[in-house]
Amino acid sequence: MITKQILKDCIQLLQQQDEITKRLDLALSDFNSSFTVLETDKYTRQAFDKLLSLYINTYGLDLIGWWMYENVNKIIYNSDKTETDLTDINDFVEYMIDNYLIK
């Protein structure tokens, strides 16, 4: 079983890695390098997804990608016409554990 804190830590570490990768890619672009740094963290992301897939189902993994990379309001619209605001990482992680955990 994955805990809320471990899931939160994983997401935050991935966000930090993404920020480092963006800064490095920008710095290398000043040298007109054709090498893209985005390739360097491809394997980290694959390993992250494989490990998380032991605990979170496929829909949950997709939702993590949505939460991290889509530039939209982090709101889920439920079938009962209510909204779930997932802007805060703590709310997001709790929602993930409650709805997408493999049991």
trRosetta pair geometry for C-beta under 8 A, 3 or more apart (Angstrom, degrees):
i j d omega theta_ij theta_ji phi_ij phi_ji
1 55 7.1 105 -151 -131 30 110
1 101 7.6 27 -144 -171 81 128
2 6 5.3 -123 -167 80 83 124
2 7 5.4 89 144 -55 121 97
2 52 7.7 22 -71 -133 165 67
2 55 3.9 53 -12 -167 124 160
2 56 7.3 -41 36 -41 148 88
2 97 7.6 -137 90 -107 90 95
2 101 7.2 -154 48 -127 96 103
3 6 4.7 94 55 7 83 101
3 7 7.0 -151 91 -3 43 87
4 7 5.9 -60 -149 40 30 109
4 8 6.1 31 154 -20 66 110
4 90 7.9 47 170 -148 123 68
4 93 5.0 103 -159 139 85 120
4 94 6.3 13 -125 -81 130 62
4 97 5.5 -57 -84 -40 84 152
5 8 5.6 -55 -144 39 30 113
5 9 6.2 33 155 -21 65 106
6 9 5.6 -52 -146 36 31 113
6 10 6.4 35 154 -22 64 104
7 10 5.7 -52 -149 33 31 113
7 11 6.5 28 155 -16 64 106
7 52 7.9 91 -122 -126 85 107
7 55 7.8 -138 -82 113 107 141
7 56 7.7 106 -120 -56 122 128
7 93 5.1 147 98 -144 116 105
7 96 6.3 -166 166 91 153 138
7 97 6.8 -164 17 -63 158 98
8 11 5.9 -57 -149 37 30 108
8 12 6.2 25 155 -15 65 110
8 89 6.0 101 -139 147 96 113
8 90 7.1 12 -107 -95 136 56
8 93 4.7 -29 -70 -81 89 158
9 12 5.8 -59 -145 41 29 109
9 13 6.1 29 157 -20 66 108
10 13 5.9 -56 -146 36 27 109
10 14 6.4 26 155 -17 63 107
10 48 6.7 144 -175 -150 110 105
10 52 6.9 148 148 -79 159 114
11 14 5.8 -56 -150 37 30 111
11 15 6.4 34 151 -21 64 105
11 64 6.7 -134 -105 -150 107 107
11 67 7.9 -23 -149 99 134 127
11 68 7.0 -149 -158 -79 95 115
11 89 6.6 176 99 -150 137 116
11 92 7.8 180 176 104 175 128
11 93 7.2 -140 12 -81 144 103
12 15 5.5 -50 -148 34 34 114
12 16 6.5 37 152 -20 65 102
12 89 7.1 51 -67 -161 95 161
13 16 5.6 -50 -149 34 34 113
13 17 6.4 35 152 -19 65 103
14 17 5.6 -50 -146 36 34 112
14 18 6.4 39 152 -22 64 103
14 44 7.9 167 -117 135 81 110
14 45 7.3 88 -141 -104 114 76
14 48 6.1 81 -88 -138 124 164
14 68 6.9 -40 111 -126 120 153
15 18 5.6 -52 -149 33 32 115
15 19 6.6 33 152 -20 63 103
15 68 6.6 -143 -84 -139 88 106
16 19 5.8 -54 -152 34 33 112
16 20 6.6 32 151 -17 65 104
17 20 5.7 -54 -149 37 34 111
17 21 6.2 36 153 -21 66 107
17 41 5.7 143 154 -133 116 140
17 44 6.3 -126 175 123 160 155
18 21 5.6 -55 -147 37 30 113
18 22 6.4 32 154 -21 64 104
18 41 7.4 -174 -87 116 52 167
18 68 7.5 155 -27 172 162 118
19 22 5.8 -52 -149 33 31 112
19 23 6.5 28 154 -16 64 106
20 23 5.9 -58 -150 38 31 109
20 24 6.2 27 155 -16 67 109
21 24 5.8 -57 -144 39 29 109
21 25 6.1 32 156 -21 65 109
21 37 5.3 177 -162 127 76 112
21 38 6.3 91 167 -98 125 51
21 40 6.8 -173 -122 66 105 103
21 41 5.1 -67 -83 -10 143 139
22 25 5.7 -55 -145 37 28 112
22 26 6.3 29 155 -19 63 107
23 26 5.7 -55 -149 36 30 112
23 27 6.4 31 153 -19 64 106
24 27 5.6 -52 -146 36 33 112
24 28 6.3 27 156 -14 66 107
24 37 4.6 151 103 -131 108 166
24 40 8.0 -42 98 44 146 145
25 28 6.0 -58 -146 40 29 107
25 29 6.4 38 152 -31 63 103
25 36 6.5 18 -127 -160 110 66
25 37 4.1 -132 -74 37 81 117
25 38 6.3 34 -88 -40 141 78
26 29 5.6 -48 -150 23 31 116
26 30 7.6 42 150 -26 57 92
27 30 6.1 -45 -172 14 38 114
28 31 5.7 -59 -164 38 51 107
28 33 4.4 -54 168 39 100 139
28 35 6.6 -76 167 77 147 94
28 37 6.2 147 18 -38 142 112
29 32 7.4 40 -174 -82 45 28
29 33 6.8 -98 -89 41 30 85
35 39 7.8 -96 -176 33 75 125
36 39 5.4 100 86 -10 89 97
37 40 5.2 -39 -169 15 61 119
37 41 7.6 35 149 -6 77 95
38 41 6.9 -66 -161 40 39 93
38 42 7.2 67 142 -53 65 91
39 42 5.4 -28 -159 -13 45 123
41 44 4.7 -48 -162 38 70 121
41 45 6.0 73 140 -24 84 97
42 45 6.0 -59 -155 36 29 109
42 46 6.5 28 150 -19 65 107
43 46 5.4 -49 -144 36 37 114
43 47 6.3 38 155 -19 66 103
44 47 5.9 -56 -150 37 29 109
44 48 6.3 34 150 -22 64 108
45 48 5.4 -52 -146 36 32 117
45 49 6.3 32 155 -18 65 105
46 49 5.8 -54 -148 37 30 110
46 50 6.4 30 154 -19 64 106
47 50 5.7 -54 -146 36 31 111
47 51 6.3 27 158 -14 65 107
48 51 6.2 -61 -150 39 26 106
48 52 6.1 17 158 -11 64 113
49 52 5.9 -60 -140 44 28 106
49 53 6.1 37 158 -32 64 106
49 61 6.0 72 -143 -153 90 132
50 53 5.8 -51 -148 25 27 115
50 54 7.8 37 150 -26 54 92
51 54 6.2 -46 -174 12 40 112
51 55 8.0 3 145 8 63 104
52 55 6.0 -75 -163 49 49 96
52 56 5.0 -17 164 31 93 115
52 61 6.2 134 107 -99 121 99
52 64 7.4 -16 154 -10 162 165
53 56 6.7 -70 -103 65 30 72
53 57 8.0 52 -147 -132 65 21
53 58 7.4 28 -129 -79 99 62
53 61 6.3 -4 -85 -62 80 141
54 102 7.3 -126 151 50 34 140
55 101 6.4 -38 168 -143 77 74
55 102 5.8 -160 -166 34 23 99
56 60 3.8 -121 178 101 103 136
56 61 5.7 134 109 -56 113 74
56 64 7.4 62 133 -30 160 127
56 96 6.5 -22 -121 178 125 109
56 100 5.2 30 -155 129 85 107
56 101 6.5 -49 -100 -103 59 43
56 102 6.7 -131 -71 -12 7 91
57 60 5.1 99 56 9 64 106
57 61 7.4 -122 108 -6 35 88
57 100 5.3 -129 37 -169 89 79
57 101 7.8 40 -11 99 87 5
57 102 5.5 130 -59 -68 78 89
58 61 5.6 -51 -149 33 35 111
58 62 6.5 36 152 -17 65 103
59 62 5.6 -53 -152 36 34 113
59 63 6.4 37 148 -22 65 105
59 100 6.0 -138 86 -121 89 113
60 63 5.4 -52 -147 34 34 115
60 64 6.7 42 151 -24 64 97
60 96 5.6 98 -153 -150 111 90
60 99 7.3 161 -90 99 104 83
60 100 2.8 130 -78 164 122 145
60 101 7.5 93 -77 -54 164 34
61 64 5.6 -45 -154 26 35 114
61 65 6.9 36 148 -15 62 101
62 65 5.6 -54 -158 36 37 113
62 66 6.4 40 146 -20 68 104
63 66 5.3 -48 -146 35 37 116
63 67 6.2 38 154 -21 67 104
63 96 6.9 -179 95 -101 130 94
63 100 6.7 -146 32 -57 138 160
64 67 5.8 -55 -146 37 30 110
64 68 6.2 18 159 -12 65 112
64 96 7.3 50 -71 -109 90 139
65 68 6.1 -63 -141 42 26 103
65 69 5.7 -26 180 23 66 118
65 70 7.8 73 131 -22 67 95
66 69 7.1 -80 -124 52 13 79
66 70 4.9 -13 -160 5 60 130
66 72 7.9 -38 -179 46 90 120
67 70 7.5 -1 -53 35 10 95
67 74 6.0 59 -131 -130 79 118
67 86 6.5 -82 -114 129 116 127
67 92 5.6 103 -144 -149 152 142
73 87 7.5 -46 -167 -77 68 103
74 85 7.0 75 95 -171 81 58
74 86 4.3 -106 149 81 103 82
74 87 4.6 148 58 -82 118 52
74 92 6.9 -46 169 -81 136 116
75 83 5.3 -11 -174 -170 113 112
75 84 6.8 152 -160 75 60 46
75 85 5.5 -25 -104 -104 84 58
75 86 6.8 174 -91 20 28 80
75 87 7.7 -2 -60 -43 72 88
76 83 7.0 147 75 -161 50 57
76 84 4.3 -10 57 57 103 103
76 86 6.2 57 -14 -17 99 121
76 95 7.3 157 3 -166 146 150
77 81 7.8 -13 -176 -136 89 33
77 83 5.8 -27 -103 -104 60 75
78 81 7.0 -50 81 25 79 15
78 82 4.7 -4 47 63 124 80
78 83 7.0 -159 7 -85 89 22
78 84 6.3 79 -41 -16 109 102
84 91 7.8 -180 169 165 89 116
84 95 6.3 122 154 -109 138 135
85 88 7.7 52 126 11 95 87
85 91 6.5 1 100 136 71 161
86 91 5.4 -156 -127 110 49 105
86 92 4.3 85 -174 -89 99 80
86 95 5.7 -62 -105 15 114 155
87 91 7.1 33 50 53 53 133
87 92 7.9 -150 59 -46 12 104
88 91 4.4 82 69 8 95 106
88 92 6.8 -165 92 -9 48 86
89 92 5.4 -54 -145 38 35 115
89 93 6.1 35 158 -20 69 105
90 93 6.0 -51 -144 36 29 108
90 94 6.4 29 156 -16 62 107
91 94 5.8 -57 -148 39 30 111
91 95 6.2 33 153 -21 65 107
92 95 5.7 -57 -151 36 29 112
92 96 6.4 31 152 -21 65 105
93 96 5.5 -51 -148 34 33 114
93 97 6.4 30 155 -17 66 105
94 97 5.8 -54 -146 38 31 109
94 98 6.1 26 156 -16 65 112
95 98 5.9 -61 -144 42 27 109
95 99 5.9 -13 170 13 65 120
96 99 6.6 -82 -137 52 18 87
96 100 5.2 -50 -160 44 62 116
96 101 7.3 97 142 -51 67 79
97 100 7.7 -39 -64 52 11 73
97 101 5.4 30 -156 -48 47 125
98 101 7.5 86 -1 0 6 110
